[in-house]
Amino acid sequence: MVDDEASILSVLSVLLKAEGYEVVPVDNGEKAWKLIKSTPFDLMISDIRMRPVDGITLLKSARE
């Protein structure tokens, strides 16, 4: 999960973990982009508006 707002990242992480999901919280698009390159994920939840790497760019990178 990627979001540049710490409170949203924290709340969603807690909720998803409580439902039994393994969550990898990342606080910005640039870190997430590097992680996507090296680690396979089944699902990505991302904020769309982030800088310098936004959610759409992350999606395109993940699809490659």
Order of alpha helices (4+ residues) and beta strands (2+ residues): alpha-alpha-alpha
